[in-house]
Every structure is written in C-alpha cells, then in structure tokens.
Amino acid sequence: MADHAPDAPAPSRAGPDLSDQQAEQATRIEAGQRLDQLPPPAGPEVAFAGRSNVGKSSLVNALTGRRTLARASGQPGRTRQLNFFDLAGRLTLVDMPGYGYAQAGRAMKQDWQGLMFDYLRGRPTLRRVALLLDSRIEIKQSDNAVMELLDTAAVTYQLVLTKTDGVPPSALAARRAELAVVARRHPAAHPEVIATSSESGEGIAELRAALAELAEPIA
C-alpha cells in the first residue's frame, strides 16, 4: 500500500486549488468514540497522528487557514475521539487523539489498541496517515510503537516534523536525514519527510501539495 515520491517535491497543480479554495471551506464534523458513530466512508481521508502536544490541531488549522477550526484540548491526553474536517468534498482531514502522554494512562492505550487501530485497519477511504513528530526532541518509544502498528495495519504513513521554527537550519537538515533513514526501515512509511511550522508557515505549502495529490480531482 506504500507509495513513493521523488527526492525533491515537484510543484502540484492541485496544490493551490486545495489550499486557496477548498481548504478554506473546511467544516468540522463532530464524531464519537465508536466505529458506528463515525461519518460513513465517502471521499479520501488523511489522518493526523502524533504524541500529545505535538501540534496536530495547530497544523490542521494552518493547512486550512482557519485558526480555530481544530480545537486543542486544554489538558494533554484528554481528547479521545476522532475529529473529521471536510475540505469541500475533495478531502477529509482526521485529527486523531494524541498518544504517549504519561497521565493519559491506560484509557488512551486502550483507545489506540481498540478504536484507533480498528479505524486505521478498516477504513476503506483512508489514503495516508501523517505521523507528526516534534522536531525539537528525539523519537520516543511510543512513536516507534505507532510506526509498528501502522506497518501491521498496512497503512501508508508519512513522517511530518512540527515546530521547526525552534530548530536551527543545520540541525533541522540533520533531523530530516535521520528520519529518512528511519522511514526506509518501515515497509508502510512514505520515503519523503516533510518539515513544518504552524507558526512561521514553513513546509505548509509543501504539505498541502502532498495532500492535494491524494484529494478528489477538481470536476
């Protein structure tokens, strides 16, 4: 199921259309904590996963140009449901609960072994998972565990660095190279690592272009 991309991202004709028009029309769909409460599968979906406080909600907001579309929980580890954001019928972004927060404890672990895994393994419209990693810190054991889970579920995922505005360029380049090696070791991982900052906007256009390639074509 894994796909491949060139070493240097090529401009995407669909990118500007997705970012400037459809993305800004994004609407939030409330979702529950069980599979039978989720919206019925329709168009292509991209899920965003990552440790608590990695910046998933901020990245979704930056991608759509809507500062308050995705709401971050005031307490890490509290969000325990899948949240869906429809981009004008072309693509749906799915904000998954964070993992790896110590105080979230057993309940979050059960969620990721239950509903989250069932969603990842059984959602026919899921095209890719963006696995977010904080560019300022090393990969944690929980990150490795989720990569192994995605490999097991045979779901294509792409490593996306966040909060790059706090990392010097040389250190960021080394981090991307390190993660490219990590990606090559995982059968379901996309080979291209994208580095982003919701604050500075770095990498947002690149990630939008990658998402546009997965979206429904413009009629």
C-alpha positions, 0 to 999 in steps of 0.5 A: 500500500506504500507509495513513493515520491521523488527526492525533491517535491515537484510543484502540484497543480492541485496544490493551490486549488486545495489550499486557496479554495477548498481548504478554506471551506473546511467544516468540522464534523463532530464524531464519537468514540465508536466505529458506528458513530463515525461519518460513513466512508465517502471521499479520501481521508488523511489522518493526523497522528502524533504524541500529545502536544505535538501540534496536530490541531495547530497544523490542521488549522494552518493547512486550512487557514482557519485558526480555530477550526481544530480545537486543542484540548486544554489538558494533554491526553484528554481528547479521545475521539476522532475529529473529521474536517471536510475540505469541500468534498475533495478531502477529509482531514482526521485529527486523531487523539494524541498518544504517549502522554504519561497521565493519559494512562491506560484509557488512551492505550486502550483507545489506540489498541481498540478504536484507533487501530480498528479505524486505521485497519478498516477504513476503506477511504483512508489514503495516508496517515501523517505521523507528526513528530516534534522536531525539537526532541528525539523519537520516543518509544511510543512513536516507534510503537505507532510506526509498528502498528501502522506497518501491521495495519498496512497503512501508508504513513508519512513522517511530518516534523512540527515546530521547526521554527525552534530548530536551527537550519543545520540541525533541522537538515540533520533531523530530516536525514535521520528520519529518512533513514528511519522511514526506509526501515518501515515497509508502510512509511512514505520515503519523503519527510516533510518539515513544518511550522504552524507558526512561521508557515514553513513546509505548509505549502509543501504539505498541502501539495502532498495532500492535494495529490491524494484529494478528489480531482477538481470536476 
